[in-house]
Every structure is written in C-alpha cells, then in structure tokens.
Amino acid sequence: MPSNKAAYLLAAKSPFEFHPAPLTQPKPHQLLIRTRAIALNPIDAKVHRLAFFPLTYPVILGQDVAGEVVEIGPDVSRFKVGERVFGLAAGSYDEPEQKAFQEFVVLREDLAARVPEGMSWERAVVLPLGVCTATAGLFLEQHLGLKLPVIEVGTGRRERERERERETVLVWGGAGSVGGNAVQLATKAGYEVLSTCSPGNFEIVRGLGAREVFDYLSPTVVQDIVSALQRKRIAGILDAVGGAEAWKFCVEILKGVEGRKYIATVLPTSSFAPSHDDGIEIEQVQALSIKDTDVGKHVWEFLGKALEEGKYETAPEPLVAGRGLESLGKAVDVMWEGVSARKVVVVLD
Ligand SMILES: NC(=O)c1ccc[n+]([C@@H]2O[C@H](COP(=O)([O-])OP(=O)(O)OC[C@H]3O[C@@H](n4cnc5c(N)ncnc54)[C@H](OP(=O)(O)O)[C@@H]3O)[C@@H](O)[C@H]2O)c1
C-alpha cells in the first residue's frame, strides 16, 4: 500500500507543514484517488491567511482535486480503478480524508466525473467547487429552481420557439470560477444569460454563453442592464461576487424588471437588510447543499458527458503556480495577490 502525505495547518494562520497522513479506505459510493492536480479557492486563502472561522487544528484544506482512481468503495457503479477523474473533495474540516491538499483523497462518486482523454489534469481541476456552487444557486428548489442543463442536439424550429419564450438569468461576476460555471450551466439549461465582468474579460464571458456582458464598474451598469431586460422576464440573479456593493446593484436591477425577484448569492447575507416592501429575496448558497440531491447527480453526469463531447468549457483558465504539495504556500500567495479569470492550480507528479 502506498503512503500518504498532506499539507497540514497545525495552528491558525501558520504556514503549511508537510507530514504523513492516514490513507483511508473508501466507503460505499466513494473513490480513493491519487492526486495529480489541486485547484485553490478563495475559502482556502481566507482560512489559511485569516483563520476565517474557528477550527480545531490540525486541519487539511482544499476542495478541488483531480487524479487517478486507485480504489473504489462498495456499490460504486460509475468509475473503475485506473480511470482519470476530478471532483469535489466534499468533507468538512473534521473529515480530513475528504480534503484536497494531500496525495490521496477520498471523493464521493456523485460529485465526480471522468477527465476526458487528452485533457490535462490542470484543466479539469478548475471545475468542481465552481460547478457545485453555481448548481446550488441555479437549480436547487430552495434557490432559483431553474430547469436543469441538457446536452443540445442540433438547432431548428423547436430551438427558435424556445428562444422566443425563454427567461433571462443575470449572473453577477461571470468571469470568476462560480460565475463562469453559472453562465455555462444556465445557458445549457436553455436560459438567456446576461452577465457582468471587467471589460478585459468580456470575450471570455461571451464565449461561455452570455448574450450580453456589462462592465460592473460602469456608472450606468444598473440602467444598462435594466434596459437590456425590458420586454423580458428575469428568472432571478446568481450573484457570484457577493458583498454590499454587488447586492445593492442586484436589488436596483430587480426593482426595474419583470420576473422573479430573487438573488442567490455566494456570501453570507447577515449584514444585508433588504427592504421587505420591494419583495426582493436574497439568500446565500452553499455548494455542499447539492450533496445527496438529484440535482447534484444530474449536473455531474451532464458535466462528464458534456466535457466528453467538447460541449463544456473548463473555465477559468488554470494558472499553474507550482509542482508538488510544497508549492501550496506559494499558490495561496498568488491567489491572495489577486487573479482575474484565472484559477490557481498546483500539479503533483
Ligand atoms: N457559498 C459557497 O458555497 C461558495 C462557494 C465557492 C465560492 N464562494 C465565494 O464566492 C466568491 C467568488 O468565488 P470564485 O471562486 O468564483 O472567485 P473568483 O474566481 O476569484 O471570481 C471572482 C470574480 O469576481 C469579480 N469581481 C471582483 N470584484 C468585483 C466587483 N467589485 N464587482 C463585480 N464583480 C467583481 C471578478 O471579475 P473580473 O475578474 O472580471 O473583474 C472575478 O472574476 C468568493 O467570495 C468565494 O469565497 C462561496
């Protein structure tokens, strides 16, 4: 049996330390993978640098991982030993075997998909948390509850008819990890998508499927989006940025348009007090709430097939910050300095 090694935080705000870690056997519907690439998410940097919430140390961080299946647990039906997969390391901080910053990781079968032949580890690994968070906000009944994404075959009269009656989704922040996946998933579900990002990322976000893209720093961004939504019906907003400024803009937009007055947002809304007279609801999305749901299973199966057929983009573009677990500290530094439309990745040989 091989040995495992993990990047540990032994105390709040301490640097990573690299120590042997248990190698856990997968339980029913779980896979054990040998890690080949890890992607970083803002939460990893917030926990590492700010000790964002209280934790019992030592902890292992990380949610996005790709690698080869080395063992399958009982009742696994979708994957075989030796296959290349990527998925969400979906454990809480007291389930360290299901965290990404280590050489062997336990994944759930329902939150994993195959890496298509010819696709690099670093491309596939950018997807998991962005996909899960976008899925929770767009498709879970308690949030926007939209129709699910499907793989389109051809276009024609039916497509044009759907075009006429379809609703619009606004994705606030379409160049990021959550936002880019939300743009793609809502488009694949048949909605028209409008989005915002920096002007330098307009082409990227259009390429993911957005019909129109707006600069969130423009002084007329609210008016411009409200104008674009006239004679249309909004199915709601997926806010992939969060915070007072984003919420203020999203609320102003919903006041001026017809349709569902709901904002699914990525950040906690405790600091936000919407006026109840305008009927606008705002709620935080939790990526992990798609665990054990039909919605989660559907989207991950869709994702595997869509990637296989070349009908889903791996966005944001990976930015490889180093090789080996020991590069994770540097990778956090790169993300902390700020990236735009890039996902910081570490590759393991
Ligand atoms: N609740 C959950 O389960 C959950 C899960 C995942 C992530 N999150 C949170 O969601 C947020 C986004 O995560 P991510 O991984 O998608 O981050 P990301 O890839 O870094 O994307 C963030 C995007 O926000 C845009 N942005 C930055 N400042 C903005 C502003 N003032 N107004 C409008 N847009 C702005 C940027 O667009 P440009 O580059 O075009 O400027 C950037 O692409 C983070 O706070 C993260 O912690 C929550």
The ligand as an SDF file (V2000), in Angstrom:
LIG
                    3D

 48 52  0  0  0  0  0  0  0  0999 V2000
  -21.0860   29.8540   -0.6150 N   0  0  0  0  0  0  0  0  0  0  0  0
  -20.3350   28.9570   -1.2110 C   0  0  0  0  0  0  0  0  0  0  0  0
  -20.5830   27.7400   -1.1240 O   0  0  0  0  0  0  0  0  0  0  0  0
  -19.1750   29.4290   -2.0350 C   0  0  0  0  0  0  0  0  0  0  0  0
  -18.5060   28.5180   -2.8760 C   0  0  0  0  0  0  0  0  0  0  0  0
  -17.4860   29.0000   -3.7020 C   0  0  0  0  0  0  0  0  0  0  0  0
  -17.1070   30.3330   -3.6300 C   0  0  0  0  0  0  0  0  0  0  0  0
  -17.7400   31.1460   -2.7390 N   0  0  0  0  0  0  0  0  0  0  0  0
  -17.3520   32.5770   -2.6570 C   0  0  0  0  0  0  0  0  0  0  0  0
  -17.7280   33.1600   -3.8890 O   0  0  0  0  0  0  0  0  0  0  0  0
  -16.8610   34.2320   -4.2180 C   0  0  0  0  0  0  0  0  0  0  0  0
  -16.3590   34.0360   -5.6500 C   0  0  0  0  0  0  0  0  0  0  0  0
  -15.5800   32.8520   -5.6980 O   0  0  0  0  0  0  0  0  0  0  0  0
  -14.8340   32.4430   -7.0450 P   0  0  0  0  0  0  0  0  0  0  0  0
  -14.0540   31.2350   -6.7630 O   0  0  0  0  0  0  0  0  0  0  0  0
  -15.7890   32.4640   -8.1760 O   0  0  0  0  0  0  0  0  0  0  0  0
  -13.8320   33.6930   -7.1920 O   0  0  0  0  0  0  0  0  0  0  0  0
  -13.0410   34.2130   -8.4750 P   0  0  0  0  0  0  0  0  0  0  0  0
  -12.8480   33.1020   -9.4440 O   0  0  0  0  0  0  0  0  0  0  0  0
  -11.8430   34.9080   -7.9430 O   0  0  0  0  0  0  0  0  0  0  0  0
  -14.0150   35.2550   -9.1520 O   0  0  0  0  0  0  0  0  0  0  0  0
  -14.3910   36.4360   -8.5460 C   0  0  0  0  0  0  0  0  0  0  0  0
  -14.9000   37.3550   -9.6430 C   0  0  0  0  0  0  0  0  0  0  0  0
  -15.4950   38.4850   -9.0440 O   0  0  0  0  0  0  0  0  0  0  0  0
  -15.3820   39.5700   -9.9420 C   0  0  0  0  0  0  0  0  0  0  0  0
  -15.3290   40.8160   -9.1600 N   0  0  0  0  0  0  0  0  0  0  0  0
  -14.3400   41.2240   -8.3550 C   0  0  0  0  0  0  0  0  0  0  0  0
  -14.6620   42.3990   -7.7950 N   0  0  0  0  0  0  0  0  0  0  0  0
  -15.8960   42.7180   -8.2590 C   0  0  0  0  0  0  0  0  0  0  0  0
  -16.7620   43.7990   -8.0520 C   0  0  0  0  0  0  0  0  0  0  0  0
  -16.4390   44.8070   -7.2340 N   0  0  0  0  0  0  0  0  0  0  0  0
  -17.9590   43.8050   -8.6880 N   0  0  0  0  0  0  0  0  0  0  0  0
  -18.2940   42.8010   -9.5240 C   0  0  0  0  0  0  0  0  0  0  0  0
  -17.5070   41.7450   -9.7730 N   0  0  0  0  0  0  0  0  0  0  0  0
  -16.3210   41.7090   -9.1400 C   0  0  0  0  0  0  0  0  0  0  0  0
  -14.0990   39.3580  -10.6950 C   0  0  0  0  0  0  0  0  0  0  0  0
  -14.3980   39.7000  -12.0550 O   0  0  0  0  0  0  0  0  0  0  0  0
  -13.3080   40.3250  -13.0500 P   0  0  0  0  0  0  0  0  0  0  0  0
  -12.1140   39.4310  -12.9130 O   0  0  0  0  0  0  0  0  0  0  0  0
  -13.9520   40.2760  -14.3880 O   0  0  0  0  0  0  0  0  0  0  0  0
  -13.0260   41.7160  -12.5660 O   0  0  0  0  0  0  0  0  0  0  0  0
  -13.7920   37.8880  -10.5100 C   0  0  0  0  0  0  0  0  0  0  0  0
  -13.7470   37.1930  -11.7230 O   0  0  0  0  0  0  0  0  0  0  0  0
  -15.7460   34.1920   -3.1530 C   0  0  0  0  0  0  0  0  0  0  0  0
  -16.0180   35.1540   -2.1640 O   0  0  0  0  0  0  0  0  0  0  0  0
  -15.8550   32.8020   -2.5630 C   0  0  0  0  0  0  0  0  0  0  0  0
  -15.3550   32.7030   -1.2570 O   0  0  0  0  0  0  0  0  0  0  0  0
  -18.7640   30.7450   -1.9630 C   0  0  0  0  0  0  0  0  0  0  0  0
  1  2  1  0
  2  3  2  0
  2  4  1  0
  4  5  1  0
  4 48  2  0
  5  6  2  0
  6  7  1  0
  7  8  2  0
  8  9  1  0
  8 48  1  0
  9 10  1  0
  9 46  1  0
 10 11  1  0
 11 12  1  0
 11 44  1  0
 12 13  1  0
 13 14  1  0
 14 15  2  0
 14 16  1  0
 14 17  1  0
 17 18  1  0
 18 19  2  0
 18 20  1  0
 18 21  1  0
 21 22  1  0
 22 23  1  0
 23 24  1  0
 23 42  1  0
 24 25  1  0
 25 26  1  0
 25 36  1  0
 26 27  1  0
 26 35  1  0
 27 28  2  0
 28 29  1  0
 29 30  1  0
 29 35  2  0
 30 31  1  0
 30 32  2  0
 32 33  1  0
 33 34  2  0
 34 35  1  0
 36 37  1  0
 36 42  1  0
 37 38  1  0
 38 39  2  0
 38 40  1  0
 38 41  1  0
 42 43  1  0
 44 45  1  0
 44 46  1  0
 46 47  1  0
M  CHG  2   8   1  16  -1
M  END
$$$$
